[in-house]
Amino acid sequence: GVVASDCIGGGRLEIHGRVVANAAGPWLANLNERLTVGALRRPVTGLAKGAHLVTRQLVDGYAVALPTDRAVRAVVDRGGRHVFVIPWRGHSLIGTTNRLHEDQPALITPTETDVQDLLEDVRRALPLTGLTERDVCHAFAGLYPLTTKGATSDVYQATADYEVRDHSQSGGLGGIVSVLGARYTTARVLAEYATDLIFEKLGQPVAQSLTSTTPLAGGDMDDCETFAKESVRRHANHLDRSTVEHLVRHYGTEMDSVVASAAGEVQGLRRLSTKRPSIEAEVSFAVDYEMAQRLTDVIFRRTGLGTLGHPGDGCLERCADIMAARLSWTGQERQEQLQQTRRHFQFSVS
């Protein structure tokens, strides 16, 4: 099993299980080494940081792959690393950089160099855009594993491989399975393989996985456009069209539950900011039904309020008020949550 510390409420948890899946992402290799679990088939040799920019809209209706002058290290050399420009929420999402990350996994943030590198890549490929730092609404970064020996900075060397490793098969601990992936696009099939392996280790019959045909939460609809039109009619008495369309895009068939979380209060249906279509009920829903515990959970990982840049201090303050009432934060805890959230907006436009 696992002995864990509750970093929010405090205390120690002991969780018993016959099999433990280590799916700790960037922390996986270090954790396995500390616990002498056993090796992966292709050891993680390091971590690379991929930074992304959200800018004013450059393309609409299609995504483009832009060639760069930067080197690539891969099985198939396509002439250099590419940068992608994707239409996203009325803006463009641009990524990704490649830079060795030699700090702790938790200390991940885009730098001025990351931002300038991406801007330069786009300007060289699309000079007429005239893209500058003033066009950057937001910047963020993530980590992906490297399995290449002698990793070097600014040379794209990531692997799209994923791995499910039963360490008992290689002389390691019998109760540990490592689950390592590097792509959102392969996450569900990776989870299927891991689940099948764990069932086998437990001596249980493996049921056929339904992940390839099961929609994500809120996605169980035949046609999104038809559902959106019906939703606009259904909520016409208390929500305007743009707000309903926003809720459909973000929550799908769960949008009625979001509206219901306002508990009949007109204030709960009020927009949080003039810059965003999100309503106050989304914050309540995130806490009550989506396990949001920190302000950053709501701003970046539930509502998307902060992923287009700073939504405004008034919006952050109101979100903090709603969460504080539901989670019984003290005044000091509320201020700490606000401070932690504001630190994520280094490259955001207010």
C-alpha positions in Angstrom: 0.0 0.0 0.0 0.9 3.7 0.4 1.6 6.0 3.3 0.7 9.5 2.3 0.6 13.0 3.8 -2.5 15.2 3.4 -0.9 18.5 2.3 -4.1 20.4 2.6 -5.9 19.2 5.7 -2.8 17.7 7.4 -2.4 14.3 8.9 -1.2 10.9 7.6 -3.0 8.4 5.5 -2.4 4.7 5.2 -3.9 3.2 2.1 -3.8 -0.5 1.7 -3.8 -2.3 -1.6 -2.4 -5.4 -3.2 -1.1 -3.5 -6.2 0.1 0.1 -6.4 0.3 1.9 -9.7 2.9 4.6 -9.8 1.5 7.2 -12.2 3.4 10.1 -10.7 4.4 11.6 -14.1 7.6 13.7 -13.7 8.1 12.3 -10.2 7.9 8.6 -11.3 11.5 7.8 -11.9 12.8 9.6 -8.8 10.1 7.9 -6.6 11.0 4.4 -8.0 14.7 5.0 -7.3 14.1 6.1 -3.7 11.9 3.1 -3.1 14.2 0.7 -5.0 11.2 -0.5 -7.0 13.0 -1.5 -10.2 13.9 -0.1 -13.6 11.8 0.9 -16.6 12.6 -0.8 -19.9 13.7 2.6 -21.2 15.0 4.6 -18.2 14.0 8.2 -17.9 17.2 10.2 -18.5 15.8 13.6 -17.7 12.9 16.0 -18.2 12.3 18.6 -20.8 10.2 21.7 -20.4 7.6 22.5 -23.1 6.4 26.1 -22.9 3.2 27.3 -24.7 1.9 30.8 -25.5 -1.7 32.0 -25.8 -1.7 35.0 -28.2 -4.1 37.1 -30.2 -5.7 34.9 -32.9 -3.4 34.2 -35.9 -5.4 31.4 -37.6 -9.0 30.5 -37.5 -10.7 27.2 -38.4 -7.5 25.2 -38.8 -4.2 24.4 -37.1 -0.8 24.9 -38.8 2.6 23.3 -38.2 5.5 25.8 -38.8 9.0 24.6 -39.6 11.8 26.0 -37.5 15.6 26.1 -37.7 16.0 24.2 -34.5 17.4 20.7 -34.6 15.5 17.5 -33.9 16.7 14.1 -32.6 14.2 11.4 -33.6 14.0 8.1 -35.4 12.6 9.9 -38.5 14.3 13.3 -39.1 11.7 15.6 -40.7 14.2 18.4 -41.2 13.8 20.2 -37.9 11.5 20.7 -34.9 8.1 22.2 -35.7 5.9 24.7 -33.8 2.2 24.4 -33.9 -0.4 27.2 -34.0 -3.8 26.1 -33.0 -7.1 28.1 -32.9 -8.3 28.1 -29.3 -11.1 30.1 -27.6 -10.8 33.0 -30.0 -7.0 33.1 -29.6 -4.0 31.1 -30.8 -2.3 28.4 -28.8 1.4 28.1 -29.8 3.8 25.5 -28.7 6.1 24.0 -27.8 9.6 24.8 -26.8 12.2 22.2 -25.8 14.6 22.9 -23.0 16.2 20.7 -20.4 14.6 21.1 -17.0 17.2 20.5 -14.3 15.2 21.8 -11.3 12.5 20.1 -9.2 9.4 19.0 -11.2 7.2 21.3 -9.1 9.3 24.3 -10.1 8.1 24.6 -13.6 7.4 28.0 -15.2 8.0 29.6 -18.6 10.9 32.0 -18.8 11.5 35.1 -20.9 13.8 33.0 -23.1 11.0 30.5 -23.7 8.6 33.2 -24.7 11.0 34.9 -27.0 12.1 31.6 -28.7 8.5 30.8 -29.6 7.8 34.3 -30.8 10.9 34.2 -33.0 9.9 30.8 -34.5 6.5 32.2 -35.5 7.9 35.4 -36.9 10.4 33.6 -39.1 7.7 31.3 -40.5 4.9 33.9 -40.6 6.6 37.3 -40.8 3.4 39.2 -41.7 1.9 38.4 -38.3 4.3 40.9 -36.7 3.9 38.9 -33.4 5.5 40.5 -30.4 5.5 40.0 -26.6 2.6 42.5 -26.4 0.4 39.9 -28.1 1.0 37.3 -25.4 -2.1 36.9 -23.2 -0.7 34.0 -21.2 2.2 31.6 -21.0 2.5 28.2 -19.3 4.8 25.2 -19.3 4.7 21.4 -18.7 7.2 18.6 -18.5 7.7 15.5 -20.6 10.2 12.6 -20.0 13.3 12.0 -22.0 14.7 8.6 -22.6 17.7 9.7 -24.7 21.2 9.4 -23.4 23.3 12.6 -23.6 20.2 14.9 -23.7 21.1 18.4 -24.9 19.2 21.6 -24.7 17.2 23.0 -27.7 17.3 19.6 -29.5 13.9 18.0 -29.6 14.4 14.5 -28.2 11.1 13.6 -26.5 9.6 10.2 -27.0 5.9 9.5 -27.7 6.3 6.1 -26.2 4.4 5.1 -23.1 5.2 2.2 -20.8 3.4 0.0 -18.4 6.0 -1.9 -16.3 5.3 -4.8 -14.0 8.4 -4.7 -11.8 8.0 -8.2 -10.6 8.9 -9.4 -14.1 12.3 -7.9 -13.8 13.2 -8.8 -10.2 11.8 -5.6 -8.7 9.0 -5.2 -6.1 6.0 -7.4 -6.9 3.3 -5.0 -5.8 4.3 -2.0 -8.0 3.3 -1.2 -11.6 4.8 1.9 -13.2 2.6 3.8 -15.7 4.5 6.3 -17.7 3.1 8.4 -20.6 4.0 11.6 -22.5 0.9 12.4 -24.6 -2.7 13.3 -23.9 -3.6 11.5 -27.1 -2.5 8.1 -25.8 -3.7 8.6 -22.2 -6.8 6.5 -22.4 -5.2 3.5 -24.2 -2.4 3.7 -21.6 -4.9 3.5 -18.8 -6.5 0.5 -20.5 -3.2 -1.4 -20.7 -2.4 -0.6 -17.1 -5.9 -1.7 -15.9 -5.7 -4.9 -17.8 -2.2 -5.7 -16.3 -3.4 -5.0 -12.8 -6.4 -7.3 -13.2 -4.1 -10.0 -14.3 -1.8 -9.5 -11.3 -4.8 -9.7 -9.0 -5.9 -12.9 -10.6 -9.2 -11.4 -11.7 -10.8 -11.9 -15.1 -10.2 -9.0 -17.4 -13.4 -7.4 -18.6 -13.4 -5.8 -22.0 -12.5 -2.1 -21.7 -15.1 0.4 -22.8 -12.8 3.4 -22.8 -12.7 3.7 -26.6 -16.5 4.1 -26.7 -17.2 5.9 -23.4 -17.5 9.7 -23.7 -15.9 12.0 -21.2 -18.0 13.6 -18.6 -20.6 15.8 -20.3 -19.9 14.3 -23.7 -22.9 12.0 -23.9 -24.8 13.8 -26.6 -25.6 13.0 -30.2 -24.9 16.4 -31.7 -23.3 19.4 -29.9 -24.9 22.0 -32.1 -28.4 20.7 -31.5 -27.8 20.3 -27.8 -26.6 24.0 -27.7 -29.7 25.3 -29.4 -31.9 23.3 -27.1 -30.0 24.6 -24.1 -30.4 28.2 -25.2 -34.1 27.8 -25.4 -34.3 25.9 -22.1 -32.4 28.7 -20.2 -33.7 31.7 -22.1 -35.4 33.1 -19.0 -32.3 33.5 -16.9 -29.2 33.3 -19.1 -28.2 35.0 -22.3 -27.1 33.0 -25.4 -23.4 33.6 -25.1 -23.3 32.4 -21.5 -25.3 29.2 -22.4 -23.0 28.5 -25.3 -20.0 28.9 -23.1 -21.4 26.5 -20.5 -22.2 23.9 -23.3 -18.6 24.2 -24.6 -17.1 23.7 -21.2 -19.5 21.3 -19.5 -21.6 19.6 -22.2 -24.5 17.8 -20.7 -23.3 18.7 -17.2 -24.2 22.3 -17.8 -27.6 21.9 -16.1 -25.9 20.7 -13.0 -23.7 23.8 -13.0 -26.7 26.1 -13.3 -28.5 24.1 -10.5 -25.5 24.7 -8.2 -26.6 28.3 -8.1 -29.4 27.0 -5.9 -32.0 29.4 -7.2 -29.8 32.5 -6.4 -29.8 35.0 -9.2 -26.3 36.1 -8.0 -25.0 32.6 -8.8 -25.8 33.1 -12.5 -23.9 36.4 -12.6 -20.7 36.6 -14.7 -17.5 36.7 -12.7 -15.8 39.2 -15.1 -16.6 41.4 -18.0 -13.6 39.7 -19.8 -14.9 36.1 -19.4 -18.3 34.3 -19.9 -17.8 32.2 -16.7 -20.5 32.6 -14.0 -20.3 32.3 -10.2 -22.1 29.0 -10.2 -19.1 27.4 -11.9 -17.0 28.1 -8.8 -19.6 26.5 -6.5 -19.8 23.5 -8.9 -16.0 23.1 -8.9 -15.9 23.0 -5.1 -19.0 20.9 -4.5 -18.7 18.4 -7.4 -15.1 18.6 -8.9 -13.0 18.4 -5.7 -11.5 21.9 -6.2 -9.5 22.8 -3.0 -7.3 25.6 -4.1 -8.0 28.8 -6.0 -5.6 27.7 -8.7 -7.8 24.6 -9.1 -10.7 26.8 -10.1 -8.9 29.4 -12.1 -6.7 27.1 -14.2 -8.0 23.6 -14.0 -11.8 23.7 -13.7 -13.2 26.9 -15.3 -10.3 28.0 -17.5 -10.7 31.5 -16.2 -7.0 32.1 -16.1 -5.9 30.2 -19.2 -6.4 33.3 -21.5 -4.4 35.5 -19.1 -5.3 37.4 -16.0 -9.1 37.6 -15.7 -8.9 40.7 -13.4 -8.4 41.2 -9.7 -12.1 41.6 -9.1 -12.7 38.1 -10.6 -10.0 36.5 -8.5 -11.3 38.2 -5.4 -14.9 37.0 -6.0 -13.8 33.4 -6.7 -11.8 33.5 -3.5 -14.9 34.7 -1.6 -17.1 31.9 -2.9 -14.4 29.3 -2.1 -13.7 30.7 1.3 -17.4 30.5 2.3 -17.6 26.9 1.1 -14.2 25.7 2.5 -14.2 27.8 5.7 -10.9 29.6 4.8 -9.6 32.1 7.3 -8.7 35.6 6.1 -5.1 34.6 6.0 -5.8 31.4 4.0 -7.8 33.4 1.5 -4.9 35.9 1.0 -2.4 33.1 0.6 -4.6 31.5 -2.1 -4.8 34.8 -4.0 -1.0 35.3 -3.8 -0.3 31.8 -5.0 -2.7 32.3 -8.0 -1.3 35.7 -9.0 2.2 34.2 -9.3 1.0 32.2 -12.3 0.4 35.3 -14.3 4.0 36.4 -15.0 3.4 36.7 -18.7 -0.3 37.5 -18.6 -2.1 40.6 -19.9 -4.6 42.0 -17.4 
